[in-house]
């Protein structure tokens, strides 16, 4: 765990409270669920990331002001055939990232289905984020940003377009979720980057850092 | 903050033995350097591949004192080789360390496997030039370490507790191999008043809750002790317990347990020897003058015991996977092969000739095409056979999977199938042979991929049932930690350990399993064997649901194959010889009457059609292809009938002999067979491509038309 995204426990002295959250990734096969996690947890990207069979479990810790947020991340298999296993993994989850591929409209449709299922079946207060992944493939875009954003607003979802390949918005979406999760006094504060030390993205996206609605 | 990472320890020539999925350079190692660092966030152990180090050294100022935080090294522009190496880099806070495993002393160079609290299990770090001891000694300045009494290779990190420091230091004296120095017999140790209390009234204590008992027992039993000294106290405890509770059998396994009290006592595990792989002269000696294999059972025994020489695999696997009948002579095999070539190209044409326009109204096929597309792109791309952009073998992989969709349209394509095909294609290096061998392999596992997941559920629960008898202690532990459904074994079973072993090992494992020896459910016993090897790690680290799953996922590619096979066979023999083995388990193990039937055949009876049995497989393929496919296509997408049902339906009865199949063939199908013979020849000669392929396609359209109307 925690090999690269790096921000670990505060160094001894002023250790604030520690929150632990279960987060599940859902979405059609090959939209980049495992790649998002791998980028977030290890700072890596593999062009030919193998398909996930069953489920994978990873952890990553981020520091939000004085709070240490530990994500327990469940990465699931995307194919419809394995749908019946999903409840086992989203049960009890406080957060979910529903991922689609911006170059494939079918995956956006599937993402909506997942959102519906989560709203119906998952914990009532679950924080859901929608991630339009593969944003680096803008020339092949088939799902418009505005369309997805409108959908996200209607359904009170966090929304970002991400790229596991370039690392764009990957840490940010996890961070936005961390901020939105119930922990009392953290919300509303503009997030100081150094407090989070999740800045391994390439430049030019600082403005999107505070995407938390 | 201008805090600089301080290097407390560094050692070169520390290697990770990587997953090179190729027999030829299976020993490839990545050289790197291991560090113990004092970082702003805490104390970290890190390992970095040499390439990465060099790059960072040149691009950033880097020396032993001024260690560069690696995060800024992240950039997409890094070249691929670098990226591939970097993925093995290790970095963790030592406060996250839960335990580690050290190699046995006689293992050549030493290695260490670090295991974190969340179950993360890193690949072994091999210290080719020594240094493991020095690193651990350095580490003991910061954390408390003790050796597991059950597994001399396993060391546990205790939670922060200053009082334990001296104990820990004593324990670490084990590293100096003067290990006999610190001995403690807890039964006689008056400091442990609790242990006496337990011994006096074990029953009450037990009723008080297993977890308390076990935690307590564990703490008591795990006080530093040399493993050879552990035997006596444990048996003493067992004796005392037995006195108090008449009739209760006490497990005297090596491990102190969560469930010390059990009712199973399996016979001792016999020693099992593995053999040499089947080699060419031996293989040739099995054939008689007509090219028929004379002693099939004997041959299968050899393959079970030692596998097959890689050079022979493409031939031998054709028998194991039902491409050829075991009792066939050379001439019959020539005919079989010819027919299979025709059949393959006939089915390939079915999907090849569906136009884009047509596919718009054929959603199911379009979806499957999409799934296959996605998975082919990411199947074993690190293996030489599939590496590189535009590798032509990817197209072959794709074509075979699409054709399989036509062959078994009810099942279609499900994620995981490309994993089953890939090693077979690498061995066969031929599209048609690989297809039929894949179809044979799928016959054995197709129930894994069915929509309701029932095949998977059944097998996972069978592992559970077997473990209840084989290792009640581990079983109780898993149940108590939400893992009684064994879903953490899902990947193992679904794709028959494909992701758990290196490429050359999975080929060996599969050929062993395909012999159906000692029973057709040997893969379940293999699961038990692996879990037994991980038992100490799971229990002593007190892993819960998530850590168990993570650890089991992470040990992939580090499971010793031959050792596991020996262990698994030993477990099978123990269960077989256990007099009180429940009938339900006998059934799973293929031990029920007709007991006089050799294990291999009874196995085939109980499971999935027996793709390796002689007559039924060729018959089924015949029926499946020529009768079933058109029926399914006409029946539409949602028919839901399995191919097995399809065959039965077409064959009009259970007495499925060649005669009835022939009778059941409609004129329609008969025409299609004729057709296939005509165009199939052309396609074969041209090997499916070029002008011959086009000619075939023309005929094929005609043929497809007839089949579908």
Interface residues (C-beta under 8 A of the other chain):
Chain A: X1 X2 X3 X4 X5 X6 X7 X8 X9 X10 X11 X12 X29 X30 X42 X43 X44 X45 X46 X47 X48 X49 X50 X51 X53 X54 X55 X56 X57 X58 X59 X72 X77 X78 X79 X81 X82 X84 X85 X88 X106 X165 X166 X167 X199 X200 X202
Chain B: X40 X41 X42 X69 X70 X71 X72 X74 X75 X76 X80 X83 X86 X87 X89 X90 X91 X92 X93 X95 X96 X116 X118 X119 X120 X370 X371 X374 X375 X377 X378 X379 X380 X381 X382 X414 X415 X416 X418 X419 X449 X451 X452 X453 X487 X488 X490 X491 X494 X495 X499 X546 X549 X550 X553
